[in-house]
Amino acid sequence: MNSDINDKGIVDYIQNVMQDIKYAINIRYLNEKEEEKQKHIPAHAVRRKHESEEFKFFVPFSENGDVGMANYENEIRNNAYIDKYEYGILICRKKNLNTVNEDMILNSGIIVERASLSEIFGENMRISKYIFNSYERERAYNDIIVNFPSNWLQLDVARDNITDFSDIINDNGGADLLGEKIAESLYKQIVQYIQYTKERKTNIPAIFLQDVIQCALDFCGNQSLNKVLCTNLDALRYVVAVEFTEDGLVYKIIRRKARGKRIKIRYVEENAKKERNKWIGHLRRHEIKINYPLEENANHHNIQASKKTLMRLIEETAHRNVMYTYTIDGRTRYEIERLIKEIVGELQMEDDRKFIFKVLSVMLLNMTDKVIGNSYKKEPGVVFALKSALLQYFCIGQEEKQEMRIMYDELREVRELFNE
């Protein structure tokens, strides 16, 4: 009815809001030059965007209120789920970590513009563990697209927000039970995916799978009645394993298995603890002074600037003796995570991959095993930063064959990290 909207504006609107409907759309329209154009929008358009991705998860919904289970090998990997299921929730890897989340809430394939996961499933849904402020709430590793059947929802008059679930959901446990059903379906699919990747290493950083597992835990909610499900999901999470040898440190990632563990420490050689204690004594006899090691001929200016900022943040907390003990303040924690995400590609480069790990290893060596592994206190800043970096360095699949070695001699060569 608004005569100011031209044909192109209408076409753009249709393309933006009709993301997951089961029918293909073919449009003929006139552009600004009165030329006839055509636009084709495929059925389930948002799913089609991720056809080439192997890393994705899908939980189907039915109009009768059921939450189904799609098989990863037979339906997800070969994209059979796209046309088989009309409704459901899709979790897929974010293409660009520096962009905002693209979480979508859809009603029969059409966007509900002002709806959010946290309003539907609880305030802790999709809130980052690295939260700094209300503008940086969401984790940014995976995107979530939820397409609800229309008979599941109650919408406001403008149809741009969800006011409540319908009776078909509320009479069967409401949002809490629905979230648990989604989590259970996700758990089964995650297990299938882990089994699929067990004998093949992918190029997908482990942080993406860690985020999907956390997402399933978010759907469970804080007051979940299904404690077994929460325990099983938590056991799938990655934790960092540090092996001390006589010559240095070996980093690995392993499944958590037992709740409460965040890092596993092991001394694998007879004199490993003795050599580690030598380094603790060495570091405590010399005040650490962190400089900014920027290569003179660096081709990646932004990466080098990120390194500089990271070093400044670590230096600020180190001089307050906070990094060595329990935790770091929220802003620094957020900034370190953001910077590590910015240089995720560099973490996997063979020539310069150890920069961050050398810095964090120096910090880790100045902490006692008790402080590193004490699960009853807040996560130490070094452990937090190290885990974030390692989960983006190591890839999903054949995790038991992946490791990173940092030798003590290598740390001696990094003169700019501390004073001799």
N, C-alpha and C positions, 0 to 999 in steps of 0.2 A: 504493500500500500504506500510505501515511501518512494515517491517518484525520483528522488535523488540517487537511488541505488541503481547502477547500471547492470547490464547482464553479467559482466565480468565479476562484479562484486557478489552477485548471487552465486555464481559458479564457485568462487573462492570460499564462500561461506559453506556451501554444501561439501566441498572437499575438506574443509577444516573440521567440520562437526560430525560428518558421517564416516567414522573411522573403522567400524567393525560390523557393518550390517552384512547380512548373508547374500545380498543381491549385488550384482555388478550394476554400475550406473553409467549410462552413455548420455552425454549432454551435447546438444548443438546450440550455439549462442553466437551473438554478434559482438565483436570487439569494438573498441573506440572508433575504428575506421569503418564501421559497418560491414566488416568482412566476417563471413561465416566461419566459425571455428568449432572443433569438436574436442571433447574431453572424455576420457574413459577412466572411471574409478573402479578398480576390481573389487569383487566381494572380499570382505574381511581385509580391507586395504592395510590396516596397521599390522596385521600378522604377516602379510606379504613382504613388508619391508625387512623382515628378519628371516626370510627363507634360507639365506645362505649361512646363517649362524647355527652352529651346532650347540652352542651354549644358550639354552633357553629352557624354560619350564612352563607347563600349562596345566591348569586345574579346571576341568569342565564343570559348568553349572547346568541344571535342568529346570524347566519351568515349574516342575512339581516340588521344588525346594531341595532336591538332592545335590550333593557335591560329589563329583565322580573322580575317577582315577585314570589318567591317560598314561600309556606305557611309553617310556622314553625311547626305547629301541625301535618299536613298531609303529609309533604314532608321532612322536615329537621330532626325532632326528630326520625322518623322511618327510616331514611336513604334512602327514596325513591328517593331523589334528585340525588343520586350517579349515577344511571344508566339512569335517566330520562333526564338529561341535559348534553350535551356534553361539553359545555363551561361555564365559569362563574368565580366568585370570592368567595373564601372560607376564612372565618375568624374563627380561632379556638384558644382555650386557649393554651398558651405556657406551655409545660410540665415542663421545668426547667428554672426558671427566671434568672439563672446565666449564661446561654448560650447566644450566639449572636442570633439575630433575624433570622428566617428562611423564610423571605419573598421571594417568588418565582414569577418570571414572565415567563409565558409559552406561546409558540406559537403552537397551536393545540396539547397541552399536552407535548411538548418538551421544556426544559429549554432554555431560552435566557440568557446566563450567565452574561452578563455585563449590563443588563437592570435594572432599579430601578424605584420604584414608584414616587420618587421625580422628576426624569427626565421626566416622562410621564405626571404627574398630577400637577406639580408645586413644587417649592422648599420647601414649608411648609408641604408637605405631609409626615406624619410619623416622623416629627421632634419633639422631646420630649419637654414637658413643663419644664423639669428639665435639659435642655441642659447645659453641661459644656464645652465640646470640640467636635471637628468634628468626633472623634472616638466613641463618645457615643451619636449619634444623635437620634437613634430610641428608641421609647418606647419598653419595653420588656415584655409586659403582654400577647399580642396575636400575632400570626403569620398570615400573609396574603399570600394566593396562588391565583394568577390571571392567568387564562387560557383563552387567547384571541383566537378567530377564526383567522385562517391564513389570511383571506381576510380583516381583520381589520388593519393589520400592514404593515409597510415598514421596512425591515431589511437591515443591511449593507451587504457587500459582504460575509463576514465571517459568517453571520447569528448568531452573538453572541451579537448583540445590536439592539435596535429599533431606527430608524432614524426619523420616523414620523408615524402618523396614515395614513391609506389609504383614498381614496376619499369617501368611504362609511361612514366614520366617520367625516372627515374634511368638507364634504359638508352638514353635519347635525349638525353643531355647534362645532365640534372639541372636544378636551380634556375637555374643561370647561363644556360644556353641558353634555358630557358623565359622568363626575364626579358627576354632579348634579343628573342625572338619577340614578346612583349607590347609591348616598346618599338617594334619595327618596325611593328606594326599600329597603335599609337598615333600614330606619326609620320605615317603615310599619312592617318589620320583628321584629325589636326591640320592638315595641309596642305589637306585638303578644307574644313575649317572656316574656315581663313584665307581661302581662295578665296571661300567663301560670303559672308563678311563684308566682302570687299574693297570692294564698292560700297554698303554699308549700314553706318551707324554704329549700334552697339548701346548699351545702357545698362549694360553689364557692364564694370567696371573691368579694365584690362589685366592687373592682378596675378593674376587668376584664370587666364588663359591662360598666363602666365609660370609659374605653379605646376604646371599640367598638363605643360608642357614639361619642367620640372625633375623631375616624377614619372616621365616616360618615361626621362629620363637616369638616375634612380635605379634603374629596372628594368634598365638596361644594366649597371650595376655598375661598380666602379672598374677592374676588370681585363678589361673587355669586349674581345673579339677583333674586334668589328665597329666599327672605328675610323671608318669612313665614316658609319655610322648615328649615332654620337655627334657627329661633326662636323656632320652635317646637322641634328640636333636643336639643337645649340648655336647654329647659324646662325639659327634661328627665334626665339631669345630677344630680348627688347627690351633696348635700351640707351638711355641718355639722350643727347640731342643738345643742346648749348648753343651758340646763335649769339649772338655779341656784336655789337651795333650801336653806332652813335655815341650812342644814347639809352638803352641798357639791355641787357637779356638777353632772349632768346627761347628757351623750353624746348619740346622736342619729344621724342617717342619714335620710334625706328626699329628695324628688324631688325638684329641683331648682325652677321650675315654672316661676319665674320672672328673667329676665336677669339682671346681675350686682351683684346679691346676691352671696356671697361665704360662709357666715356663718350666722346663725340665733341665736339670743340671746333672752332668755325669763326668767323672774323672776316669779316663780310659787307659791311662798308663801309670806306672808305678810312681814316677816323680812328678806327675802332672800337677798335683795340688801344691807341691813344694815350689815348682816353677811359677805357678799362678800367684802364690803368696809373695814371691820375690817381686813380681810386678806390682802388687798392691803396695808393698813397702817402697818401691821405686817411685810410684806416682804420689804417694803421700809425703815423700821427702822433697818433692819438687812441685812448686805451684804451677798448675796447668795454665798456660796462656794460649788462647786460641786465636790465630790470625785468620786471614781470609785468603786461602790459596787459589787465586784465579790465574789460569794459564794466560800467558802474554798473547799467544796467538789463537785464542779460543774462537771457534767458529760459531758457537751457540751462545750468544750473549745472554739470552734469557735464562738458560740453564745455569750459566756461571753466576748471574745475579741471584738466582734462587739459592745456589750454594752459599753465597755470601750472607744472605739473609738467614739461612738455616744456621750457619756458624754463629752469627750474632745472637740468635735466640738461645742457642745452647750455651754460649758464653755467659749471657745474662743470668741464666738460671744456675750455671755452675758456680759463679762467684757468690751467689746467695746460698750455696751449699744445699740447694733444693734438689737438683737433678740427681745427686748421689744418694738421696735418702728415700723419700716416699713418693712424692708426686710433684707435678708442675702446675702452674696456674692455668685456668681454662683458656685464656687467650693464647698463651704460648703453645699449649697442647694443640689447639685448633690450627695455629699457624704452621707448626711442624707437620701435621697431617696434610694440610693443604699443599705445602711445598713438596712433600714426598710424592703426592699425587701428580704434581706438575712435572716432575722429572721421572715418572714411572718408566718411560721408554729408556732413559739413560741407565736406570738401575740394572737393566739386562744387557748393557753393552759390555763386551768383553774387555775393552781397553781401559775403561774408567769406572767399572762397576763397583769398585770397592771403596770409593771415596767416603760415602756416608757410613758404610759398615766399619771402616777404620776409625772414624770419629766416635761412633757409638761403642765400639769395642774398647777404646781407651776409657770411656765413661763407665762401661760395664765392669771393667777390671778394678775400678775403685770402689765397687760395692761388695758387700759381703753376700755369701750365698743365702743367708737368712733373710736379708732385705730383698734380694732378687725374687726369692720364691715364696715369700710370706703372702698367702692368699687372703689373709684377714685384714690387710691394710690396702689402701688404694694402690693401684698399679703404679710402680715407679716410672718416672718420666722416660728413663733410658729404655726400659722394657717396652713401654708403649711405642716409642719411636722405632725401636729395633724391630718389633713385631710388624708394624706397619710397613717398614721398608722390605723386610724379608718376604712378607705375603705378596708383595708386588714384584719381587725378584724371582721367587720360585713359582713354578707353573703347576697347574692341575695335572695329575696323572703321574704314575711312577715316582711318587714323592720319596719313597725309601731310597731311590737312587740319586736324589738331588742333594747337594751339599755346597756350602761355601766355607773355604778355609781362609782364616786370617792368621798369618804367622807372626810371632813376636818380632822377628827380624824386620818384617814389613812395617810394623808400628815404629820401630826404632828409626826407620828411614823417613818417616813422616815428621821431619823436624819442625814443620810449621804448626803441628798440632799441640806440642807442648815443649817446654824448656828442658834441656838435659840437665 
